[in-house]
């Protein structure tokens, strides 16, 4: 079993992808363990010696911050916090994102600025390693004061409340739902009695937003690559020209993403016989000719948002923060999700544009131009061919445009006016995932049309494209007459989601 030692190096989007996809176990470095222990010892001394209120430790929360709490009730305060804040509704968070949430919460708490007990953090690590994944709900976070509601659902398991999903003993690829209390008994784990500050450390943080954004970034990188590749197959099928991807064109407008996209397309086309055919037209429609400019702009957004998230996933985002060496406990706003909310809104727009231009290529392929039959079927009229796949793509493209209305420009006052500006980053996160899922479908529809179109060409494409198409055809065969296309679209989606892509190359 591979393992990742927290404290050995910084997390990155690519590293998280590797950890999650290869089911790494995680552990704390000895240095991190020592920092956590020292931080807790310092905090307990500070609580005993301080005559001043310390937010969330010996006071209430939010607008109740001026209510002093008796020392004998400090543990009950943290227990009540977790229970009362578990107000999530809506769909359940996908398990892969729950797993990323756990990883990111563990990473944030490991820095030693949260004052949490080592035993509490180790329980989270054991849950992660044993795939004991709390049932968490999508709706309920304002993306400020942390992702309070989803992180409360994550933390319920520690105190024996709520539900968890665990691997099915008879089928390791599936999960079953059970009560947290049941799994604690089965593993002979005690319910944790949260001490001062611990509930607040668990609930304050951006790990719900960060997990969704991380998952979307992992897939955004894959989708950016597929957009270049599938767009190139469409170009070949449309008998398009390669002139627009000349390196000299890109050099005099040197956006990094544009240069990278054009380079990818040239690599995909290398050795193509189709490109050697004579043409009686000098230009292609923008959806083909401008791929470096459009796809490249999305790549630049992905690079930017990755930088934002690489900072976030290695940061401390709870409150208040314990600075042992500086001898202070300070209440601040690191839990505010505005940097993430804005970045995720931006990424949603960028990914939506990949779908927008993809659907236009589908439209061109189906239009009966450049020697291709109308709707890509040999006997149009009796057969509708792939006509309605464009309708489906257009519908999803339109939905993505609607989902790109930014959530980060909104704010609603909460907690009786104490929390008077929130990021709505959780809504940005959920919208972004939907846009990402939709883009897989749109690109799958383009791939279906591109491969079908390429079959009508007498010349061969490059070895790279021919090998990719051959692999795809093992899943989805040539459409010679009308059939149930929903199955073909689903197969194409599964093909793209399972196809291996090296994220380091993107």
C-alpha positions in Angstrom: 0.0 0.0 0.0 1.4 3.4 -1.0 1.4 6.1 1.6 1.7 9.9 1.7 3.3 11.5 4.8 1.8 14.8 5.6 4.6 17.2 6.3 7.0 15.8 3.8 6.0 18.1 1.0 3.3 20.5 -0.2 0.1 19.1 -1.7 -0.7 20.0 -5.3 -3.7 19.3 -7.6 -1.7 16.6 -9.4 -0.5 15.0 -6.2 -4.0 14.8 -4.8 -5.1 13.2 -8.0 -2.4 10.6 -7.5 -3.2 10.0 -3.9 -6.9 9.6 -4.5 -6.8 7.5 -7.7 -4.1 5.2 -6.3 -5.8 4.9 -2.8 -2.8 6.1 -0.8 -2.9 5.8 2.9 -1.8 8.9 4.8 0.2 9.5 8.0 1.6 12.4 9.9 5.3 13.2 9.9 6.9 13.2 13.4 7.5 16.9 13.1 3.8 17.6 12.5 2.9 15.3 15.4 5.2 17.3 17.7 3.8 20.7 16.5 0.2 19.5 17.1 1.0 18.3 20.6 2.8 21.5 21.5 0.0 23.7 20.1 -2.6 21.9 22.3 -0.5 22.1 25.4 0.0 25.8 24.8 -3.7 26.4 24.2 -4.8 24.7 27.4 -2.3 26.8 29.4 -3.6 29.9 27.6 -7.2 29.1 28.5 -6.4 28.6 32.1 -4.3 31.7 32.5 -6.3 34.2 30.4 -8.9 36.3 32.1 -10.1 37.6 28.7 -12.7 35.9 26.5 -11.3 33.9 23.6 -13.8 33.6 20.7 -15.3 30.1 20.3 -13.3 28.7 23.2 -15.0 30.2 26.2 -17.6 32.2 24.3 -20.6 31.5 22.0 -20.4 31.5 18.2 -21.3 34.0 15.6 -23.4 36.8 17.0 -23.3 34.9 20.3 -19.6 35.8 20.7 -20.2 38.0 23.7 -21.8 35.2 25.7 -19.2 33.8 28.2 -19.2 30.1 28.7 -18.3 28.4 32.0 -15.1 26.3 32.1 -17.1 23.2 33.0 -19.2 23.6 29.8 -16.3 24.1 27.3 -16.5 20.5 26.0 -20.3 20.5 25.9 -20.0 23.8 23.8 -18.0 22.0 21.2 -20.3 19.0 21.1 -23.3 21.2 20.7 -21.6 23.1 17.9 -21.2 20.0 15.8 -24.7 18.8 16.3 -26.4 22.2 15.8 -24.5 23.0 12.6 -25.2 19.8 10.8 -28.1 21.3 8.8 -27.2 20.1 5.3 -29.8 19.3 2.7 -29.9 18.3 -0.9 -28.0 15.7 -2.7 -25.2 13.7 -1.0 -21.7 14.8 -1.8 -19.9 12.3 -4.1 -17.6 10.0 -2.1 -14.5 11.0 -4.0 -15.1 14.6 -2.9 -15.8 13.5 0.7 -12.4 11.7 0.6 -10.7 14.9 -0.7 -12.5 16.9 2.1 -11.0 14.6 4.7 -7.6 14.8 3.2 -7.7 18.6 3.1 -9.1 19.0 6.6 -6.3 16.7 8.0 -3.7 18.8 6.0 -5.0 22.1 7.4 -5.1 20.9 11.0 -1.7 19.3 10.7 0.1 22.7 10.7 -0.3 23.2 14.4 -2.2 26.4 14.4 -5.6 24.9 15.4 -5.0 23.7 18.9 -6.6 20.3 18.2 -5.7 17.2 20.1 -3.5 14.8 18.2 -5.9 11.9 19.0 -8.7 13.8 17.3 -6.6 14.3 14.1 -5.5 10.7 14.2 -9.2 9.6 14.3 -9.7 11.6 11.0 -6.7 9.9 9.5 -8.0 6.5 10.5 -11.3 7.3 9.0 -9.6 8.3 5.8 -7.4 5.2 5.6 -10.3 2.8 6.3 -12.6 4.6 3.8 -15.1 5.4 6.5 -16.7 8.3 4.6 -19.3 10.5 6.4 -22.6 11.2 4.5 -22.4 14.9 3.7 -25.0 17.1 1.9 -24.4 19.6 -0.9 -26.5 22.5 0.4 -26.0 24.5 3.5 -22.7 26.4 3.3 -22.4 30.1 2.7 -18.7 29.8 2.1 -17.7 32.0 5.0 -17.1 31.2 8.6 -16.0 28.1 6.8 -18.1 25.4 5.2 -19.9 25.0 8.5 -22.7 22.7 7.7 -20.9 20.2 5.5 -17.9 20.1 7.8 -20.3 19.5 10.7 -21.7 16.5 8.9 -18.1 15.3 8.3 -17.4 15.7 12.1 -20.5 14.0 13.3 -18.8 10.6 12.9 -16.2 11.5 15.6 -18.9 11.8 18.2 -20.9 8.8 17.0 -23.7 10.7 15.2 -24.9 10.8 11.6 -24.3 8.2 8.9 -21.3 7.0 7.1 -20.6 5.0 3.9 -18.2 2.1 4.2 -16.8 -0.4 1.6 -19.2 -3.2 0.9 -17.5 -6.4 2.3 -19.0 -8.5 -0.6 -18.1 -5.9 -3.3 -15.2 -3.6 -2.6 -16.2 -1.3 -5.4 -19.5 -0.3 -3.8 -20.4 1.2 -0.5 -23.1 0.6 2.1 -24.7 3.1 4.5 -24.6 2.6 8.2 -24.9 4.6 11.4 -21.6 6.2 12.7 -22.4 4.7 16.1 -22.4 1.2 14.5 -19.1 1.5 12.8 -17.5 2.9 16.0 -18.7 -0.2 17.9 -17.5 -2.5 15.2 -14.0 -1.0 15.2 -14.0 -0.7 19.0 -13.5 3.0 18.7 -14.7 5.3 21.5 -16.9 8.3 20.7 -14.6 11.3 21.0 -15.4 13.9 23.7 -14.4 17.1 21.9 -12.4 19.5 24.1 -12.2 23.3 24.0 -11.7 24.7 20.5 -11.9 21.3 18.7 -15.4 21.5 17.3 -14.6 25.0 16.0 -11.3 23.8 14.4 -13.2 21.0 12.6 -16.1 23.2 11.3 -14.2 26.4 10.4 -12.4 25.9 7.1 -12.8 25.9 3.4 -12.5 22.2 2.8 -15.9 21.7 1.2 -15.2 24.4 -1.4 -11.6 23.3 -1.8 -12.5 19.6 -2.3 -15.0 20.4 -5.0 -12.6 22.8 -6.7 -9.8 20.3 -6.5 -11.9 17.6 -8.1 -13.0 20.0 -10.8 -9.4 21.1 -11.5 -8.3 17.5 -11.9 -11.0 17.0 -14.4 -10.5 20.4 -16.0 -7.0 19.4 -16.9 -8.2 16.2 -18.5 -11.0 17.9 -20.3 -8.6 20.6 -21.7 -6.5 17.8 -23.2 -9.5 16.0 -24.6 -10.8 19.2 -26.1 -7.5 19.6 -28.1 -7.5 15.9 -29.2 -11.2 15.6 -30.1 -11.1 19.0 -31.8 -8.2 17.7 -33.9 -10.1 14.6 -34.8 -13.0 16.8 -35.9 -10.6 19.0 -37.9 -9.4 15.9 -39.7 -12.9 14.6 -40.3 -14.0 18.0 -41.6 -10.9 18.0 -43.9 -9.7 21.1 -42.2 -6.4 22.9 -42.7 -3.4 22.8 -40.3 -2.1 26.3 -41.2 -3.7 28.0 -38.3 -1.6 26.0 -35.8 1.7 27.1 -37.2 4.1 28.0 -34.4 5.0 31.3 -35.9 1.4 32.5 -35.5 1.4 31.6 -31.9 4.8 33.2 -31.2 3.6 36.7 -32.1 0.7 36.4 -29.6 2.4 34.4 -27.0 -0.3 33.4 -24.5 0.9 30.3 -22.8 -2.3 28.3 -23.3 -2.5 29.3 -26.9 1.0 28.1 -27.6 0.3 24.8 -25.7 -2.9 24.1 -27.6 -1.3 24.7 -31.0 1.6 22.5 -30.0 -0.8 19.7 -29.0 -2.7 19.9 -32.3 0.5 19.8 -34.3 1.6 16.7 -32.4 -1.7 15.0 -32.9 -1.6 15.8 -36.7 2.0 14.7 -37.2 2.1 12.2 -40.1 -1.5 12.7 -41.2 -2.2 11.8 -44.9 -5.4 13.8 -44.7 -3.4 17.0 -44.3 -1.6 16.2 -47.6 -4.8 16.3 -49.6 -5.3 19.3 -51.9 -8.0 21.8 -50.8 -9.9 24.4 -52.8 -10.7 26.6 -49.7 -8.3 28.7 -47.8 -9.9 28.9 -44.3 -11.9 26.9 -41.9 -14.7 28.1 -39.6 -13.6 29.7 -36.3 -14.6 26.6 -34.3 -11.7 24.8 -36.0 -9.3 27.6 -36.9 -9.4 29.3 -33.5 -8.9 26.3 -31.3 -5.6 27.6 -30.0 -7.1 31.0 -29.1 -10.3 29.5 -27.4 -8.9 26.3 -25.9 -5.8 28.2 -24.9 -7.7 30.9 -23.0 -9.3 28.1 -21.0 -5.8 26.6 -20.3 -4.6 30.0 -19.0 -7.6 30.1 -16.6 -6.9 26.5 -15.4 -3.2 27.5 -14.7 -4.5 30.6 -12.7 -7.1 28.7 -10.7 -4.5 25.9 -10.0 -2.2 28.5 -8.4 -5.1 29.8 -6.2 -5.9 26.3 -5.1 -2.3 25.2 -4.6 -2.1 28.0 -2.0 -5.4 27.1 -0.4 -4.9 23.4 0.0 -1.7 24.0 1.9 -3.1 26.8 4.2 -4.7 27.0 7.6 -8.3 28.2 7.3 -10.0 27.7 10.7 -10.5 30.3 13.5 -9.3 31.4 15.9 -5.7 30.6 15.2 -3.2 29.5 17.8 0.3 31.1 17.4 2.3 29.3 20.1 5.7 30.9 19.4 4.2 34.4 19.3 2.1 33.7 22.4 -1.3 34.7 21.0 -4.6 33.3 20.0 -6.1 35.5 17.3 -9.5 35.6 15.7 -9.4 36.4 12.0 -11.1 35.5 8.7 -9.0 32.8 6.9 -12.2 30.8 6.6 -13.7 33.3 4.1 -14.0 31.6 0.7 -13.9 34.6 -1.6 -10.6 33.7 -3.3 -12.0 30.3 -4.1 -15.5 31.5 -5.0 -14.2 33.9 -7.6 -11.7 31.4 -9.0 -14.3 28.7 -9.4 -16.7 31.1 -11.1 -13.9 32.0 -13.5 -13.1 28.3 -14.1 -16.8 27.5 -14.8 -16.8 30.2 -17.5 -13.6 28.8 -19.0 -14.9 25.2 -19.1 -18.2 26.3 -20.5 -16.4 27.8 -23.5 -14.8 24.5 -24.3 -18.3 23.0 -24.6 -19.6 26.0 -26.5 -16.9 25.7 -29.3 -17.2 21.9 -29.2 -21.0 22.0 -30.0 -20.2 24.3 -33.0 -17.8 21.7 -34.4 -20.5 19.1 -34.1 -22.9 21.4 -36.0 -20.4 21.7 -38.8 -19.7 18.0 -39.1 -23.5 17.3 -39.3 -24.2 19.9 -42.0 -23.4 17.8 -45.1 -20.3 19.9 -46.1 -16.9 18.9 -47.4 -17.9 15.5 -48.7 -19.6 14.3 -45.5 -23.2 13.0 -45.7 -25.9 15.0 -44.0 -26.1 13.9 -40.3 -23.3 11.5 -40.9 -25.4 8.5 -42.1 -25.2 6.8 -45.5 -28.9 6.8 -46.2 -30.3 10.1 -44.8 -34.0 10.6 -44.8 -34.9 7.0 -43.8 -32.2 7.5 -41.2 -31.8 10.6 -39.0 -28.3 9.6 -38.2 -26.6 11.8 -35.5 -28.9 14.7 -36.0 -30.3 14.8 -32.5 -26.9 14.5 -30.8 -26.4 18.2 -31.7 -29.7 19.1 -30.1 -28.5 17.3 -26.9 -25.2 19.1 -27.0 -26.8 22.5 -27.6 -29.2 21.9 -24.7 -26.3 21.1 -22.3 -24.2 24.0 -23.6 -27.1 26.4 -22.9 -27.4 24.9 -19.4 -23.7 25.6 -18.8 -24.1 29.2 -19.8 -26.9 29.5 -17.2 -24.7 27.9 -14.6 -22.0 30.4 -15.3 -23.9 33.2 -13.6 -21.3 34.0 -10.8 -22.2 33.0 -7.3 -19.4 35.1 -5.8 -21.1 38.4 -6.5 -23.9 37.5 -4.1 -23.9 37.8 -0.3 -26.7 37.4 2.3 -26.3 38.6 5.9 -26.2 35.8 8.5 -25.8 35.3 12.2 -27.8 38.3 13.2 -25.5 40.6 11.3 -22.2 39.5 12.7 -21.4 37.6 9.5 -22.5 40.3 7.1 -20.6 39.3 4.0 -20.3 35.8 2.7 -18.7 34.3 -0.4 -21.3 31.9 -1.6 -18.3 29.8 -2.7 -20.1 26.6 -1.9 -22.6 27.4 -4.6 -19.7 28.3 -6.9 -18.3 24.9 -6.2 -21.5 22.9 -6.9 -22.1 24.8 -10.1 -18.6 24.2 -11.3 -18.9 20.5 -10.8 -22.1 20.5 -12.8 -20.4 22.4 -15.6 -17.5 19.9 -15.5 -19.8 16.9 -15.7 -21.7 18.5 -18.5 -18.5 19.1 -20.5 -17.7 15.4 -20.4 -21.0 14.8 -22.1 -20.6 17.5 -24.7 -17.1 16.3 -25.7 -18.3 12.7 -25.8 -20.9 13.8 -28.3 -18.3 15.5 -30.4 -16.1 12.4 -30.2 -19.0 10.3 -31.4 -19.5 12.6 -34.4 -15.9 13.1 -35.1 -15.1 9.4 -35.3 -18.2 8.7 -37.4 -17.1 11.5 -39.7 -13.6 10.3 -40.0 -14.9 6.9 -41.2 -16.0 8.6 -44.4 -12.5 9.8 -45.3 -10.5 7.7 -47.7 -7.1 8.9 -46.4 -5.7 8.0 -43.0 -5.0 10.5 -40.2 -1.9 10.3 -38.0 -0.9 7.2 -36.2 -1.7 8.9 -32.9 -5.2 9.7 -33.9 -5.8 6.4 -35.7 -4.7 4.5 -32.6 -7.0 6.6 -30.4 -9.9 6.2 -32.7 -9.3 2.4 -33.0 -9.5 2.2 -29.2 -12.7 4.2 -29.1 -14.3 2.0 -31.8 -13.8 -1.0 -29.6 -16.4 0.6 -27.3 -18.6 2.4 -29.9 -18.9 0.9 -33.4 -19.7 2.7 -36.7 -23.3 3.8 -37.0 -24.6 2.5 -40.3 -28.3 3.0 -39.6 -30.4 4.5 -36.8 -30.1 2.9 -33.4 -30.5 3.7 -29.7 -27.9 6.5 -29.4 -28.2 7.1 -25.7 -26.2 3.9 -25.1 -23.5 5.2 -27.5 -23.3 8.5 -25.7 -23.0 6.8 -22.3 -20.3 4.5 -23.7 -18.4 7.6 -25.0 -18.7 9.3 -21.6 -17.3 6.2 -19.8 -14.5 6.0 -22.4 -13.3 9.5 -21.7 -13.7 9.3 -17.9 -11.6 6.1 -17.8 -9.0 7.0 -20.5 -5.6 7.6 -18.8 -4.1 11.0 -19.1 -0.8 12.2 -17.5 -1.8 15.4 -15.8 1.9 16.5 -15.6 1.9 16.9 -19.4 -1.0 19.3 -19.4 
